[in-house]
């Protein structure tokens, strides 16, 4: 996982390896192994702005197809990673 701050946004890239590790913790996760995510957060407060997801073969998919508790949890992991890296204020931790 990596995070960068760009103006009003914090971009968190979740790699396929990160997704595989996440899925081992969430065995019923519908998120396909090897999926990459780009999570966009508002730098002012950590609000989720956008989710871009593509599969291991590079095919972009609608993250709404995988909506649910697993997607919420991986987005919270991204938010907490951004807070821990100093890209978001501590009070923005989810």
FITI-394992 format. One line per 2 residues: number of its first residue (from 0); for each residue x, y, z of N, C-alpha, C. Coordinates in Angstrom, 2 decimals, padded with zeros to 5 digits. Layout:
N
NUM> X:Y:Z:X:Y:Z:X:Y:Z ~ ...
END
This chain:
94
0> 000.85:-001.16:000.00:000.00:000.00:000.00:000.90:001.23:000.00 ~ 000.53:002.22:-000.81:001.26:003.49:-000.82:000.24:004.61:-000.79
2> 000.64:005.75:-000.24:-000.24:006.92:-000.17:000.53:008.15:-000.62 ~ -000.15:009.00:-001.38:000.42:010.28:-001.80:-000.65:011.35:-001.64
4> -000.20:012.56:-001.37:-001.12:013.69:-001.24:-000.99:014.56:-002.47 ~ -002.11:014.86:-003.10:-002.14:015.70:-004.29:-003.23:016.74:-004.12
6> -002.81:017.94:-003.76:-003.74:019.06:-003.54:-004.80:018.67:-002.51 ~ -006.06:018.59:-002.93:-007.16:018.29:-002.00:-007.36:016.81:-001.75
8> -006.59:015.96:-002.40:-006.84:014.53:-002.35:-005.67:013.76:-001.77 ~ -005.99:012.67:-001.12:-004.99:011.68:-000.72:-005.32:010.43:-001.52
10> -004.35:009.95:-002.27:-004.53:008.77:-003.11:-003.83:007.59:-002.44 ~ -004.57:006.53:-002.19:-004.00:005.33:-001.60:-004.10:004.21:-002.63
12> -002.93:003.69:-003.02:-002.90:002.58:-003.98:-002.78:001.28:-003.20 ~ -003.75:000.41:-003.41:-003.75:-000.92:-002.80:-003.36:-001.91:-003.89
14> -002.25:-002.59:-003.69:-001.75:-003.52:-004.71:-002.48:-004.87:-004.63 ~ -002.27:-005.66:-005.65:-002.82:-007.02:-005.66:-002.33:-007.84:-004.48
16> -001.07:-007.63:-004.10:-000.52:-008.34:-002.93:-001.24:-007.92:-001.65 ~ -001.55:-006.62:-001.54:-002.31:-006.14:-000.39:-003.69:-006.77:-000.34
18> -004.32:-006.87:-001.52:-005.65:-007.47:-001.59:-005.60:-008.95:-001.20 ~ -004.59:-009.66:-001.67:-004.44:-011.07:-001.31:-004.30:-011.22:000.21
20> -003.48:-010.37:000.81:-003.29:-010.41:002.27:-004.62:-010.11:002.98 ~ -005.34:-009.11:002.48:-006.63:-008.76:003.05:-007.60:-009.95:002.96
22> -007.64:-010.60:001.80:-008.57:-011.72:001.61:-008.26:-012.90:002.52 ~ -007.02:-013.05:002.92:-006.69:-014.12:003.87:-007.30:-013.82:005.24
24> -007.49:-012.53:005.55:-008.12:-012.14:006.81:-009.64:-012.15:006.71 ~ -010.16:-012.00:005.50:-011.60:-011.99:005.22:-011.89:-013.14:004.25
26> -011.96:-014.37:004.72:-012.10:-015.51:003.82:-013.37:-015.49:002.96 ~ -014.40:-014.81:003.36:-015.64:-014.74:002.57:-015.69:-013.48:001.70
28> -014.58:-012.77:001.58:-014.54:-011.55:000.78:-014.84:-011.87:-000.68 ~ -015.74:-011.09:-001.31:-016.01:-011.29:-002.73:-014.98:-010.61:-003.63
30> -014.04:-009.87:-003.04:-013.04:-009.14:-003.82:-012.06:-010.14:-004.43 ~ -011.90:-010.14:-005.76:-011.00:-011.11:-006.40:-009.54:-010.91:-005.97
32> -008.85:-012.01:-005.74:-007.42:-011.94:-005.44:-006.70:-011.21:-006.57 ~ -005.68:-010.47:-006.21:-004.87:-009.76:-007.19:-005.46:-008.44:-007.66
34> -006.60:-008.04:-007.12:-007.22:-006.77:-007.53:-006.43:-005.58:-007.00 ~ -006.28:-004.57:-007.84:-005.66:-003.32:-007.45:-006.75:-002.28:-007.25
36> -006.52:-001.39:-006.29:-007.45:-000.30:-006.02:-006.71:001.03:-005.99 ~ -007.38:002.07:-006.39:-006.94:003.43:-006.11:-008.07:004.05:-005.32
38> -007.81:004.32:-004.05:-008.79:004.91:-003.14:-008.47:006.40:-003.04 ~ -009.45:007.25:-003.36:-009.27:008.69:-003.28:-010.01:009.21:-002.06
40> -009.28:009.92:-001.21:-009.83:010.47:000.03:-009.69:011.98:000.01 ~ -010.65:012.65:000.62:-010.57:014.11:000.78:-009.50:014.40:001.84
42> -008.51:015.20:001.48:-007.38:015.47:002.38:-007.79:016.29:003.61 ~ -008.94:016.95:003.54:-009.37:017.77:004.68:-009.93:016.94:005.81
44> -010.63:015.83:005.47:-011.33:015.10:006.52:-011.32:013.58:006.36 ~ -010.70:013.07:005.29:-010.62:011.63:005.09:-011.83:011.01:004.45
46> -012.81:011.82:004.03:-014.00:011.26:003.39:-013.62:010.53:002.11 ~ -014.28:009.42:001.87:-014.07:008.65:000.65:-014.67:009.41:-000.52
48> -013.87:009.62:-001.56:-014.31:010.36:-002.74:-014.56:009.43:-003.92 ~ -013.64:008.48:-004.13:-013.77:007.60:-005.29:-013.00:006.31:-005.06
50> -013.48:005.24:-005.71:-012.79:003.95:-005.70:-012.62:003.54:-007.16 ~ -011.38:003.30:-007.56:-011.11:002.75:-008.89:-010.51:001.37:-008.65
52> -011.05:000.39:-009.36:-010.62:-000.99:-009.13:-010.34:-001.66:-010.47 ~ -009.26:-002.41:-010.53:-009.05:-003.25:-011.70:-008.49:-004.61:-011.28
54> -008.81:-005.59:-012.09:-008.43:-006.96:-011.79:-006.97:-007.20:-012.15 ~ -006.49:-008.37:-011.79:-005.10:-008.74:-012.01:-004.68:-008.60:-013.48
56> -005.62:-008.84:-014.41:-005.30:-008.74:-015.84:-005.40:-007.31:-016.37 ~ -005.65:-006.34:-015.47:-005.73:-004.94:-015.87:-007.11:-004.47:-016.25
58> -008.08:-005.37:-016.30:-009.45:-005.01:-016.66:-010.09:-004.20:-015.53 ~ -010.62:-003.01:-015.90:-011.31:-002.19:-014.92:-012.70:-002.75:-014.65
60> -013.09:-002.73:-013.40:-014.41:-003.23:-013.01:-015.09:-002.20:-012.13 ~ -016.38:-002.32:-012.02:-017.15:-001.44:-011.15:-017.05:-001.97:-009.72
62> -016.49:-001.19:-008.83:-016.33:-001.65:-007.45:-017.68:-001.92:-006.80 ~ -018.78:-001.37:-007.35:-020.11:-001.63:-006.80:-020.46:-003.11:-006.89
64> -019.83:-003.83:-007.82:-020.07:-005.27:-007.94:-019.56:-006.02:-006.72 ~ -018.67:-005.39:-005.96:-018.08:-006.03:-004.79:-018.42:-005.28:-003.51
66> -019.46:-004.46:-003.58:-019.87:-003.64:-002.45:-020.27:-004.53:-001.27 ~ -020.00:-004.05:-000.09:-020.36:-004.79:001.12:-019.32:-004.57:002.20
68> -019.36:-005.42:003.20:-018.50:-005.23:004.36:-017.02:-005.35:004.03 ~ -016.66:-006.22:003.08:-015.24:-006.37:002.73:-014.71:-005.10:002.06
70> -015.48:-004.52:001.14:-015.04:-003.29:000.48:-014.95:-002.14:001.49 ~ -015.91:-002.07:002.40:-015.86:-001.05:003.46:-014.60:-001.24:004.30
72> -014.29:-002.46:004.65:-013.12:-002.73:005.49:-011.82:-002.37:004.79 ~ -011.70:-002.70:003.50:-010.45:-002.38:002.79:-010.32:-000.87:002.61
74> -011.44:-000.15:002.46:-011.40:001.32:002.39:-011.00:001.91:003.74 ~ -011.48:001.32:004.83:-011.06:001.77:006.16:-009.58:001.51:006.38
76> -009.08:000.38:005.89:-007.64:000.11:005.97:-006.85:001.18:005.23 ~ -007.34:001.59:004.06:-006.67:002.64:003.27:-006.68:003.96:004.03
78> -007.80:004.28:004.65:-007.90:005.51:005.44:-006.92:005.48:006.60 ~ -006.89:004.39:007.33:-005.98:004.27:008.47:-004.52:004.31:008.03
80> -004.22:003.74:006.88:-002.86:003.80:006.33:-002.47:005.26:006.04 ~ -003.39:006.02:005.46:-003.13:007.43:005.15:-002.93:008.24:006.42
82> -003.70:007.96:007.45:-003.53:008.66:008.73:-002.17:008.30:009.33 ~ -001.84:007.03:009.35:-000.56:006.59:009.92:000.63:007.19:009.19
84> 000.47:007.43:007.88:001.55:008.02:007.09:001.61:009.53:007.16 ~ 000.70:010.15:007.93:000.72:011.60:008.08:000.04:012.36:006.95
86> -000.68:011.65:006.08:-001.37:012.30:004.97:-002.74:012.85:005.36 ~ -003.30:012.34:006.45:-004.59:012.79:006.97:-004.43:013.09:008.46
88> -005.25:013.99:008.99:-005.18:014.26:010.44:-005.59:013.04:011.26 ~ -005.06:012.93:012.47:-005.34:011.78:013.34:-006.84:011.58:013.57
90> -007.59:012.66:013.70:-009.02:012.52:013.97:-009.80:011.96:012.79 ~ -009.16:011.84:011.62:-009.83:011.29:010.44:-009.78:009.76:010.40
92> -009.10:009.16:011.38:-008.99:007.70:011.42:-010.37:007.08:011.52 ~ -010.61:006.02:010.76:-011.91:005.33:010.76:-011.85:004.11:011.63
END
